Amino acid sequence: MEIEGHLLNAEYITEYGEPVIRLWIKQKNKITVGYYRDFEPYFYAIPKDEADIQKLKKQILEIEGERYDEVIKPKKVETEKRFDKGEKTKVLKITTNHPQHVPTLREEISNLKEVSEYREADIPFINRFVIDKGLIPSSKIILKGKKTESEYTEKAIEINSLKGVFEEETPELKKLTFDCEMHNKERSPDPEKDPIIIISLVTPDGNSKLLTSDNGGDKELIQKFLKEIKKWDPDVILTYNGDDFDWPYLKDRAEKHNIKLEIGRDKSTPDFRGGARKTVSIKGRLNIDLYRIASRDLGEVKVKSLEEVADYLNVMNSTNRTDIPGHRVGEYWDDKEKRKKLLKYAREDAVSTAGVGEELLPNQLEFSKLTKQFADDISKMGRGRQVEWYLISKAHEQKELVPNRTGYRSGSNTYLGGFVLEPEKGLHENVISLDFSSMYPSLMISYNISPDTYIPPDQTEKHQDYHKAPEVEHRFRKDREGFFTEILEELLNHRAKIKKEIKNAKTKEETKSLKVREKAIKTLTNSFYGYTGWGAARWYKKECAEATTAWGREMINQAIQTAQKKNLKVIYGDTDSIFIKTTKQNSKNINKIAQKLAKQLNQTLPLEIEIEKHYQTIFFTEKKKRYAGLDQNNEIYIRGLEVRRGDWCDLAREMQQKVIEIILKDKNPEKAVKVVKKTIKNLKNGEIPIDKLVIRKTLSKSISKYESRQAHVHAAEKAEKEGIEVGPGKKISFVVTTKGGKSIGERSFPIEMFKSYKNGTLTMENGRKIPIDIDYYIENQVIPATSRVLNYFGYTENDLKGEPSQKKLGEF
């Protein structure tokens, strides 16, 4: 029989001492399980002297190791030819009977004095199988074999042969989202005594559903949840911080009730790995923790709470969310009237998580195809590991040996970065930004920058023809194409092809799908240079990163000089872009001039330069990467200003947004100043809602490890004393009051400690009243956020607070 479907997930089981790979294949609305029995685990040994390779082969065949009283021997040893750092070499391929035998034999072989080193012994068996067989997770797979029986699925196959096929479209996956609420009062929930009271779901049909514990116990609730999993049989389970919170809590509560948490498609329980930060995997399904993705990919969102991320992705506006302090969930559950609000809150959590999943999951599926890693694994990896798995898959294609991991190299990330031309602060009109598309990957290709083409200083005399980097003087061979160079060329060509397809796309759905693919390739490609300078990289070579940035600085400098010769003024430059305007006032030909400049630069530099944006007005501060502009479509683009930061209160961010909008659109700083003055007046009168004054900051480590006692750390200490859960990764929401001590930190309290706010005064649960520190919010929030813009137009902090000293735009 022959089966076609999409490769969803895989793992291996052991039958009669032999590994059997189990593949989960998505076929429309059904799952087929496939069994593959003919793949053997292996690794390589590199001899010190190729002349002794046959002797070494015999030695290895005679090796006997021990594992749990079992004698471990190699199954076979074969001589093969491979490339090592681009050079042909003979190696020994050691095949074992079981993946768990590899570590034992690796240690035995590493003790042989005739062995230079072993390679690829740490590549997991399933990953090895997927790469070697050319399979593509989240893409098409064709299986041939005999029909067999399975207690887990309607259809099963004993596989004789299989083939992976790249398919542009990703499969339609059944997604189930869940979120748990636990009963607690005035403290963090404890799985030993606090039951789960609500499990909110978004089911694969797109509907939200609430499972509740009406009798106060959660045994029946957990059983209801398991029935939902069985009923819907999802391909993907989505959570937000589920790996560290919801899943472990469910596990502990299920164990308390002697319930087997049968979540896997083979009725297995989830697999929990890791310590402080857990990784949860589910057999036959993809378990995606969206918090991990947001933490890695959404750097512009400073506070990675579900509310902030959902708001940023336009899934659900945070101001419209039902808000309940986490430590008061139990109180709301016990009160019949308040419970209605709690149920709404729980439903919104699940709906927000599902919406975030719709935005973030497609990119993970594309990365899954690129890197040959399953989507749940790729979603939890850092960018360096993603690049590395892509390289490992390409290394197999090119018969290149994969370097071993060597641990983290301290001080490895310290090297000079991109060129920066300090911005000309103030307001500018009619400005064009030129983007050096894929600058670093293009430079790596142009100058053959790759770990295997690098020429060490003591080997320079052996190579007559090479590229020499400016400033750092690192050299790279010209006589053969580097491993990285070939891969990057392929990626850039692939991306260029997709960009053309985007222009010719006929539907919005097709355009969106193509843009997701293009973004995945762009992200991966742009990460290569940084990977070479990452201390934990297998292919670590800091000289590659240093040379790439050195050539980048030279390119930007040449572009600036060319622009200046054309009587253009470069008002800002940073890494891979420059901002230009004409030296003539109100020139209407800036677009044509910029196009000519881009054409000339494309002809003289080994880069692709294109016009990125045409700004009607743009405002620069004195610092790099901090500006705001109004483009030709009347859209405001903001980079690096506090309005994008999560550790300012909403009032400060909103005020800066208003000031920027008025200056860019109305070109009227005086109007902006009046808005600031009015807001300060409202703040003094207690007319600003308390939610606008809450400051949110995330703990990056344990409280005890902070040497500097910042305000959010003081607030976290107070929260901990009240039984509110705190720790690394937790968002601390606090306000600054007039009570508690002299320092701002001492006067910072977690918002959860208060039950009401009126006319500038907070009331605690015990009835104690504490005024908000109005002066702090004026001096440390509103004024800094707005004056850093208005200062450039001559307005001082005193002006914003009411001092009569104003100037007009034309005076600057």
C-alpha positions in Angstrom: 0.0 0.0 0.0 1.0 3.6 -0.5 0.1 6.5 1.8 0.6 10.3 1.3 0.2 12.8 4.0 2.1 15.4 6.1 4.8 14.5 8.6 3.5 15.7 12.0 5.8 14.2 14.5 7.9 11.1 15.3 9.7 9.3 18.1 11.1 5.8 18.6 10.0 2.9 20.7 11.9 -0.3 21.5 10.7 -3.8 20.5 12.7 -6.9 21.3 15.8 -4.7 22.0 15.6 -3.0 18.6 14.6 0.6 17.9 11.5 1.1 15.9 10.8 4.6 14.6 7.1 5.7 14.8 5.9 8.3 12.4 2.6 10.3 12.9 1.2 11.2 9.5 -1.6 13.7 9.0 -4.1 12.8 6.3 -6.9 15.3 6.0 -8.9 14.6 9.2 -7.2 11.4 10.1 -3.9 10.2 11.5 -1.9 7.3 10.2 0.9 5.8 12.3 3.9 4.3 10.4 6.6 2.0 11.7 10.1 2.0 10.3 12.4 -0.7 11.5 15.5 -0.5 9.3 17.4 2.6 10.5 20.5 2.1 12.6 22.1 4.6 15.0 25.7 5.6 14.2 28.5 8.0 14.8 32.0 8.7 13.4 35.6 8.3 14.6 38.4 10.3 13.0 41.8 8.5 13.0 44.9 10.4 13.9 46.7 8.7 10.9 44.7 7.6 7.9 47.4 5.0 7.2 46.3 3.1 10.3 42.6 3.2 9.6 42.2 -0.5 9.0 44.1 -1.4 12.2 41.9 1.0 14.1 38.8 -0.5 12.5 39.7 -3.9 13.9 40.3 -2.4 17.3 36.9 -0.8 17.4 35.1 -4.0 16.3 36.7 -5.7 19.4 35.5 -3.0 21.9 33.2 -4.1 24.6 31.5 -1.6 26.9 29.0 -2.1 29.7 25.6 -0.4 30.3 23.3 -1.6 33.2 25.1 -5.0 33.2 24.6 -5.3 29.5 27.7 -5.9 27.3 27.7 -3.3 24.5 29.5 -4.0 21.2 29.5 -2.2 17.8 27.2 -3.7 15.3 29.5 -2.8 12.4 32.4 -0.5 11.5 32.8 0.9 8.0 35.3 3.2 6.2 33.8 6.2 4.6 35.0 9.5 2.9 33.7 12.7 4.4 34.7 16.4 4.3 36.0 18.0 7.5 36.2 21.8 7.3 36.1 21.4 3.5 39.0 18.9 3.4 38.5 15.3 2.3 39.2 12.8 5.0 38.7 9.1 5.8 36.6 8.3 8.8 35.1 5.2 10.5 31.3 5.0 10.8 30.4 3.0 13.9 26.9 1.5 13.8 25.3 0.4 17.1 22.3 -1.9 17.9 20.4 0.8 19.8 20.5 4.6 20.2 21.2 4.2 23.9 24.4 2.3 23.2 26.0 5.3 21.4 27.2 7.1 24.6 28.8 3.9 26.0 30.7 3.2 22.8 31.6 6.8 22.3 33.4 6.9 25.6 35.2 3.6 24.9 36.4 4.8 21.5 37.5 8.2 22.7 40.0 6.5 25.0 41.8 4.9 22.0 45.0 6.8 21.4 44.7 6.2 17.6 41.4 8.2 17.5 41.7 11.9 16.9 38.1 12.6 17.9 34.6 11.3 17.5 31.8 13.1 15.7 28.0 13.3 15.5 27.6 11.1 18.6 25.3 13.7 20.2 22.7 14.0 17.4 19.5 12.4 18.6 18.3 9.3 16.9 15.1 10.7 15.5 16.7 13.9 14.2 19.4 11.7 12.6 16.7 9.6 10.9 14.7 12.6 9.6 17.8 14.3 8.2 19.3 11.1 6.7 16.1 10.1 5.0 15.5 13.6 3.6 12.2 14.0 5.4 10.6 17.4 5.9 8.5 17.9 9.1 5.3 19.8 8.4 5.5 18.9 4.8 4.5 16.0 2.5 5.7 12.4 3.0 5.1 9.4 0.8 5.1 5.9 2.4 5.1 2.5 0.9 4.7 -0.8 2.8 2.2 -3.3 4.3 -0.9 -2.6 6.2 -0.8 -3.4 9.8 -2.8 -3.0 13.0 -2.6 -0.2 15.6 -4.6 0.3 18.7 -4.1 4.1 18.4 -5.2 4.9 14.9 -7.6 3.5 12.3 -4.8 3.0 9.8 -1.2 1.9 10.3 1.6 0.8 8.0 4.8 -1.2 8.2 7.1 1.0 6.1 9.4 -0.4 3.4 10.3 2.9 1.8 9.6 6.5 2.4 10.2 9.9 0.7 10.0 13.5 1.9 8.6 16.1 -0.5 8.8 19.8 0.1 5.3 21.3 -0.2 4.8 25.0 0.0 1.5 24.8 1.7 1.4 23.8 5.3 -1.3 21.2 6.4 -4.5 22.1 8.0 -4.0 21.2 11.6 -6.6 20.7 14.3 -5.6 23.1 17.1 -6.9 23.0 20.6 -6.0 25.8 23.1 -6.3 25.6 26.8 -5.6 27.7 29.9 -6.1 26.8 33.6 -7.3 28.9 36.6 -6.6 27.6 40.1 -8.4 28.3 43.4 -6.2 30.5 45.6 -6.6 33.4 48.0 -4.0 36.1 48.6 -1.1 33.8 47.4 0.2 31.8 44.5 -1.6 28.5 43.8 -0.1 25.4 45.4 -0.8 22.1 43.5 -0.7 20.3 46.9 -3.9 22.0 48.1 -5.3 24.3 45.5 -7.6 22.7 42.9 -8.0 23.7 39.3 -11.4 25.4 39.0 -11.6 26.4 35.3 -10.1 25.0 32.2 -10.9 27.3 29.3 -10.7 26.0 25.8 -10.8 27.0 22.2 -11.7 23.9 20.3 -10.6 23.0 16.7 -13.9 24.3 15.4 -13.0 27.8 16.7 -15.5 27.9 19.5 -14.6 28.8 23.1 -15.7 26.5 26.0 -15.4 26.6 29.7 -14.9 23.5 31.8 -15.6 24.2 35.5 -15.3 22.5 38.8 -18.8 23.2 40.3 -18.4 21.0 43.4 -15.0 22.5 44.4 -12.9 19.5 43.5 -11.0 19.1 40.3 -10.9 15.3 39.8 -14.0 15.4 37.6 -12.7 18.6 35.8 -9.5 16.9 34.8 -11.5 13.9 33.5 -13.7 16.3 31.5 -10.5 17.8 30.0 -9.2 14.4 29.0 -12.6 13.7 27.3 -12.2 16.9 25.3 -8.8 15.8 24.1 -10.1 12.4 23.1 -13.2 13.9 21.4 -11.3 16.5 19.3 -8.0 14.5 18.9 -6.0 17.7 18.2 -2.8 17.8 16.1 -1.6 20.8 18.0 -2.1 21.9 21.6 -1.5 25.6 22.3 -0.8 27.2 25.7 0.8 30.4 26.9 3.5 29.5 29.5 2.0 26.1 29.6 5.2 24.2 29.8 6.3 25.9 33.0 2.9 26.3 34.6 -0.3 24.7 33.2 1.1 21.3 32.3 3.1 20.7 35.5 0.1 21.8 37.6 -2.2 19.5 35.7 0.3 16.7 36.1 0.5 17.2 39.9 -3.2 17.4 40.4 -3.8 14.3 38.2 -1.3 12.3 40.2 -3.1 13.5 43.4 -6.3 11.9 42.1 -4.6 8.8 40.6 -5.6 9.9 37.1 -3.4 8.9 34.2 -2.9 12.1 32.1 -3.4 10.2 28.8 -2.8 13.1 26.4 -0.6 11.3 23.8 -2.1 9.7 20.7 -0.8 6.4 22.0 -2.5 7.1 25.4 0.9 8.1 26.9 1.4 10.8 29.5 3.3 14.0 28.5 7.0 13.8 28.7 8.5 16.5 31.1 12.1 17.4 30.8 14.3 20.1 32.3 14.6 21.8 35.6 13.6 25.4 36.3 12.5 25.7 32.7 10.6 22.7 31.5 10.0 21.2 28.1 6.8 19.2 27.6 6.4 16.9 24.6 3.3 14.8 23.7 3.5 11.7 21.5 1.7 12.1 18.2 0.9 15.8 18.8 2.6 19.1 18.6 2.8 20.9 22.0 3.4 24.6 21.4 4.1 27.0 24.2 3.5 30.4 22.6 5.3 32.2 25.5 8.6 30.7 24.4 8.1 31.9 20.9 7.1 35.4 22.0 10.1 35.6 24.4 12.4 34.8 21.5 10.8 36.6 18.5 9.0 39.6 19.9 11.8 41.7 21.2 9.9 44.9 20.7 7.3 43.8 23.3 9.2 44.4 26.6 6.6 42.7 28.9 5.8 39.3 27.5 2.4 38.8 29.3 -0.4 37.3 27.3 -2.3 40.6 27.4 0.6 42.6 26.0 1.4 40.1 23.3 -2.2 39.7 22.2 -2.5 43.5 22.1 0.7 43.9 20.1 -0.5 41.3 17.5 -3.9 42.9 17.3 -5.6 39.8 18.7 -7.3 41.5 21.6 -6.9 45.1 22.9 -5.5 45.0 26.4 -7.7 48.0 27.5 -10.8 45.9 26.7 -9.6 42.8 28.6 -11.3 41.7 31.8 -8.7 42.2 34.5 -8.5 40.1 37.7 -5.4 40.1 39.9 -3.9 36.6 39.9 -3.9 36.2 43.7 -7.7 37.0 43.9 -8.9 34.2 41.6 -10.2 32.1 44.5 -12.1 35.1 45.9 -13.8 35.7 42.6 -14.7 32.0 42.3 -16.3 31.9 45.8 -18.5 35.0 45.1 -21.4 34.2 42.8 -21.5 37.6 41.3 -17.7 38.0 40.9 -17.6 34.5 39.4 -19.2 35.8 36.2 -16.3 38.2 35.7 -13.8 35.4 36.4 -15.4 33.1 33.8 -15.2 36.0 31.3 -11.6 36.5 32.2 -10.8 32.8 31.7 -12.6 32.7 28.4 -10.6 35.7 27.2 -7.3 34.0 28.2 -8.1 31.0 26.0 -9.3 33.2 23.1 -6.3 35.4 23.3 -3.9 32.4 23.3 -5.7 30.9 20.3 -5.4 34.2 18.5 -1.7 34.6 19.3 -1.3 31.0 18.0 -2.9 31.9 14.7 -0.3 34.7 14.3 2.8 32.9 15.5 2.3 29.2 14.6 2.6 29.6 10.8 6.2 30.9 11.1 7.1 27.9 13.3 5.8 25.5 10.7 8.0 27.2 8.0 11.0 27.0 10.3 10.2 23.4 10.8 10.4 22.7 7.1 13.7 24.7 6.7 15.5 23.1 9.7 14.1 19.6 9.4 13.0 19.9 13.0 9.5 19.2 14.3 7.5 22.4 15.0 7.2 21.9 18.8 10.9 21.5 19.1 11.8 24.4 16.9 9.3 26.6 18.8 11.3 26.2 21.9 14.8 26.7 20.4 16.9 29.8 20.5 17.9 31.3 17.1 21.4 29.9 17.3 20.1 26.3 17.6 17.7 26.8 14.7 20.6 27.9 12.5 22.6 25.0 13.7 20.0 22.4 12.8 19.7 23.9 9.3 23.5 23.6 9.0 23.5 20.0 10.3 20.9 19.0 7.6 23.0 20.7 4.9 26.2 19.1 6.2 24.6 15.7 5.7 23.7 16.6 2.1 27.2 17.7 1.4 28.9 14.8 3.3 30.4 17.4 5.7 31.2 16.2 9.2 29.4 18.1 11.9 31.7 19.7 14.6 31.2 18.7 18.2 29.7 21.0 20.8 32.4 22.4 23.0 30.4 24.3 25.6 30.0 28.1 25.8 33.1 30.2 25.0 33.2 33.1 27.4 33.9 36.5 25.8 33.0 35.2 22.4 30.3 37.8 21.6 32.6 40.8 22.0 33.4 42.2 18.6 32.8 45.5 16.8 29.4 45.8 15.3 27.9 47.8 12.4 28.7 51.3 11.4 26.6 54.1 13.0 26.4 57.7 11.8 25.0 59.7 14.7 21.5 61.1 13.8 21.0 64.8 13.1 18.5 65.5 15.9 15.3 67.4 15.3 12.5 67.4 12.7 13.2 66.8 9.0 11.0 66.8 5.9 11.1 64.9 2.7 13.5 62.1 3.8 14.3 58.8 2.1 15.6 55.7 3.8 17.8 53.4 1.8 18.0 49.8 2.9 20.9 47.5 2.2 18.9 44.3 1.7 20.4 41.2 3.4 23.7 43.1 3.9 25.6 40.6 6.1 24.5 37.4 4.2 25.4 39.2 0.9 28.9 40.2 2.2 29.5 36.6 3.4 28.8 35.4 -0.1 30.8 38.1 -1.9 33.9 37.6 0.3 33.5 33.8 0.8 33.2 34.2 4.6 32.8 30.8 6.1 34.5 28.9 9.0 36.1 26.5 6.6 37.6 29.2 4.3 39.2 31.3 7.1 43.0 31.4 6.9 44.7 31.5 10.3 47.6 34.0 10.5 50.2 31.3 10.7 48.9 29.8 7.4 48.8 32.9 5.3 51.9 32.0 3.2 50.2 28.8 2.0 47.5 30.8 0.3 48.3 33.4 -2.4 44.7 34.4 -3.4 42.3 35.5 -0.7 39.9 38.2 0.4 41.2 40.4 3.2 38.8 42.2 5.5 39.3 45.9 6.2 40.4 46.9 9.7 40.5 43.4 11.2 42.6 42.0 8.3 41.1 38.5 8.5 41.6 36.4 5.3 39.3 34.0 3.5 40.2 31.7 0.7 39.1 32.3 -2.9 40.1 28.9 -4.3 36.9 27.0 -3.2 33.5 28.0 -2.1 32.8 27.9 1.6 30.2 25.7 3.3 28.3 28.8 4.6 28.7 30.6 1.3 26.9 27.9 -0.7 24.1 27.6 1.8 23.5 31.4 1.9 23.4 31.7 -1.9 20.8 29.0 -1.9 18.7 30.8 0.8 19.0 34.2 -0.8 17.9 32.8 -4.2 15.0 31.1 -2.6 14.0 34.3 -0.9 14.2 36.3 -4.1 12.0 33.8 -5.8 9.4 34.0 -3.1 9.4 37.8 -3.2 8.6 37.6 -6.9 5.8 35.2 -6.2 4.4 37.7 -3.6 4.2 40.4 -6.2 2.2 38.0 -8.5 0.0 36.5 -5.8 -3.7 36.5 -6.7 -5.3 36.2 -3.3 -4.8 37.6 0.2 -4.4 34.1 1.6 -1.7 33.3 -1.0 0.1 36.6 -0.2 0.0 36.0 3.6 1.3 32.4 3.2 4.2 33.6 1.0 5.1 36.4 3.3 5.3 33.9 6.2 7.7 31.8 4.2 9.8 34.8 3.1 10.0 36.1 6.7 11.2 32.7 7.9 14.0 32.5 5.3 15.0 36.2 6.0 15.2 35.5 9.7 17.3 32.4 9.2 19.6 34.0 6.6 20.3 37.1 8.7 21.2 35.0 11.7 24.2 33.3 10.1 26.8 35.9 10.7 25.8 36.2 14.4 25.8 32.5 14.7 29.5 32.4 13.8 30.2 34.6 16.8 27.9 32.8 19.2 30.0 31.1 21.9 27.9 27.9 21.9 28.0 27.3 18.2 29.4 24.1 16.7 30.7 26.1 13.7 32.1 28.9 16.0 34.5 31.2 14.3 34.4 34.7 15.7 36.7 36.0 12.9 33.8 35.4 10.5 31.5 37.7 12.5 34.3 40.3 12.9 35.1 40.3 9.2 31.4 40.6 8.2 30.8 43.6 10.3 34.1 45.2 9.2 33.1 44.9 5.5 29.6 46.2 6.4 31.1 49.3 8.0 33.2 49.9 4.8 30.1 49.5 2.6 28.1 52.1 4.6 31.0 54.5 4.5 31.3 54.2 0.7 27.5 54.7 0.3 27.6 57.9 2.5 30.5 59.3 0.5 28.7 58.6 -2.8 25.6 60.3 -1.5 27.5 63.4 -0.4 29.1 63.7 -3.8 25.6 64.0 -5.3 24.8 67.0 -2.9 22.7 64.7 -0.7 22.8 65.1 3.1 23.0 61.9 5.1 21.2 62.6 8.3 21.5 59.2 9.9 23.2 55.8 9.1 23.0 52.6 11.0 24.4 49.1 10.1 22.4 48.4 6.9 20.5 51.6 6.1 21.0 55.4 5.6 18.6 58.3 5.7 19.1 61.0 3.1 17.6 64.4 2.0 18.6 67.0 -0.5 20.6 70.0 0.5 17.9 72.2 -1.3 14.8 73.2 0.6 11.5 71.4 -0.2 12.9 69.4 -3.1 10.2 67.5 -5.0 12.7 65.3 -6.8 14.0 63.4 -3.8 12.5 60.1 -5.0 14.2 60.3 -8.4 17.5 61.3 -6.9 17.3 58.4 -4.4 16.5 55.9 -7.2 19.6 57.1 -9.2 21.7 56.8 -6.1 20.5 53.3 -5.3 21.2 52.3 -9.0 24.8 53.6 -8.8 25.4 51.9 -5.4 24.0 48.6 -6.8 26.5 48.8 -9.6 29.6 49.6 -7.4 28.9 47.7 -4.2 28.3 43.9 -3.8 24.9 44.6 -2.3 21.3 45.1 -3.2 20.2 48.6 -2.2 16.6 49.7 -2.4 14.4 52.6 -1.3 12.7 51.5 2.0 10.5 54.5 2.9 9.7 58.0 1.9 9.0 60.1 5.0 6.9 63.3 4.8 8.4 64.2 8.2 10.8 62.3 10.5 12.1 63.1 14.0 15.4 62.0 15.3 16.7 62.1 18.9 20.4 62.3 19.7 20.6 58.5 20.1 20.8 55.8 17.4 17.7 53.6 16.7 15.4 56.2 18.2 13.2 58.1 15.8 9.7 58.5 14.6 8.5 59.3 11.1 5.3 59.9 9.1 5.5 58.1 5.7 3.7 58.8 2.4 0.7 56.7 3.5 0.2 58.9 6.6 1.3 56.0 8.8 3.5 56.7 11.8 6.6 54.5 12.3 8.3 54.6 15.7 11.7 53.0 16.5 13.2 52.7 19.9 11.3 55.4 21.8 9.6 54.8 25.1 6.2 54.4 23.5 7.4 50.9 22.5 8.7 50.0 26.0 6.7 48.0 28.5 8.4 49.3 31.6 6.8 52.7 31.4 3.2 53.3 32.7 0.5 53.5 30.0 0.0 57.2 30.7 3.7 58.0 29.8 3.5 55.9 26.6 0.2 57.4 25.5 1.4 61.0 26.1 4.6 60.4 24.1 2.5 58.9 21.3 0.2 62.0 21.3 3.2 64.3 21.3 4.9 62.5 18.4 1.7 62.4 16.4 1.1 66.2 16.8 4.7 67.1 15.9 4.8 64.8 12.8 1.3 65.6 11.5 0.7 69.2 12.7 4.3 70.3 13.0 3.1 72.2 16.1 5.2 71.6 19.2 3.2 74.3 21.1 0.0 72.3 20.6 1.8 69.2 22.0 2.9 71.2 25.1 -0.7 72.2 25.8 -1.8 68.5 25.8 1.0 67.7 28.3 0.0 70.5 30.6 -3.6 69.4 30.6 -2.6 65.8 31.4 -0.5 67.0 34.3 -3.4 69.0 35.6 -5.7 65.9 35.4 -3.1 63.8 37.2 -2.9 66.3 40.1 -6.7 66.3 40.3 -6.8 62.5 40.6 -8.6 62.2 37.3 -6.3 59.7 35.6 -7.5 56.0 36.0 -5.2 53.8 38.1 -4.6 51.3 35.3 -2.8 54.1 33.4 -0.4 54.5 36.3 0.6 50.9 36.7 4.2 50.1 35.8 5.0 46.6 34.6 8.5 45.1 34.6 9.6 41.5 34.4 11.9 39.8 36.9 14.9 38.5 34.9 16.2 36.4 37.9 15.5 35.5 41.5 14.9 38.4 43.9 17.9 37.3 46.0 20.2 37.6 43.0 19.5 41.3 42.4 22.4 43.5 43.7 20.6 46.7 42.7 17.3 47.0 44.4 15.2 48.5 41.7 11.6 49.5 42.2 10.1 46.4 40.7 12.4 44.2 42.9 11.1 46.0 46.0 7.5 45.5 44.8 8.2 41.8 44.1 9.5 41.4 47.7 6.3 42.9 49.0 4.3 40.7 46.7 6.1 37.6 47.9 5.3 38.5 51.5 1.7 38.6 50.6 1.9 35.1 49.1 1.8 36.3 45.5 3.9 34.2 43.1 7.0 35.8 41.9 10.2 34.6 40.3 12.2 34.7 37.1 10.0 35.6 34.1 7.2 36.9 36.2 5.7 40.2 35.4 5.6 42.6 38.4 2.8 45.2 38.2 3.3 48.0 40.7 2.5 51.7 41.5 4.6 54.3 43.3 3.0 55.8 46.4 3.9 58.4 49.0 4.3 55.8 51.8 6.8 53.2 52.7 10.1 55.0 52.8 12.4 57.6 51.2 13.4 55.8 48.0 11.1 55.1 45.1 11.7 51.4 45.5 10.5 51.5 49.2 7.4 53.3 48.0 6.6 50.8 45.2 3.7 48.4 45.9 2.3 45.6 43.8 -1.1 46.6 42.5 -2.6 43.3 43.8 -2.3 44.7 47.3 -5.1 47.3 46.7 -8.8 46.8 46.3 -9.8 50.3 45.1 -8.7 53.7 43.8 -10.4 57.1 44.0 -9.2 60.7 43.7 -5.6 59.9 43.8 -5.8 57.5 46.8 -5.5 53.7 46.9 -7.2 51.6 49.5 -5.7 48.3 50.7 -7.7 45.2 51.7 -7.4 46.2 55.4 -8.8 49.7 54.7 -5.5 51.5 54.9 -5.4 54.4 52.5 -2.2 55.3 50.5 -1.9 58.3 48.1 -0.3 57.9 44.7 2.9 59.8 44.4 1.8 62.4 41.9 5.1 64.1 41.8 6.8 60.8 40.9 4.5 60.3 37.9 5.0 63.9 36.7 8.8 64.0 37.2 9.7 60.4 36.3 7.1 59.3 33.8 5.2 62.0 31.9 7.9 64.7 31.8 10.8 62.3 30.7 8.6 60.6 28.1 7.5 63.9 26.5 10.4 66.2 27.1 12.9 63.9 25.3 10.9 64.9 22.2 9.9 68.5 23.0 13.3 69.5 24.3 14.6 69.5 20.7 12.1 72.3 20.0 13.3 74.5 22.8 10.8 73.4 25.5 12.2 72.8 28.9 10.8 70.6 31.7 9.6 73.8 33.4 7.7 74.8 30.3 5.8 71.5 30.4 5.0 72.0 34.0 3.6 75.5 33.4 6.5 77.9 33.3 5.8 80.6 30.6 8.8 80.0 28.3 7.8 78.8 24.8 9.3 79.0 21.4 8.0 78.4 17.9 9.1 75.7 15.4 10.6 78.3 13.0 13.1 79.5 15.7 15.1 76.2 15.4 
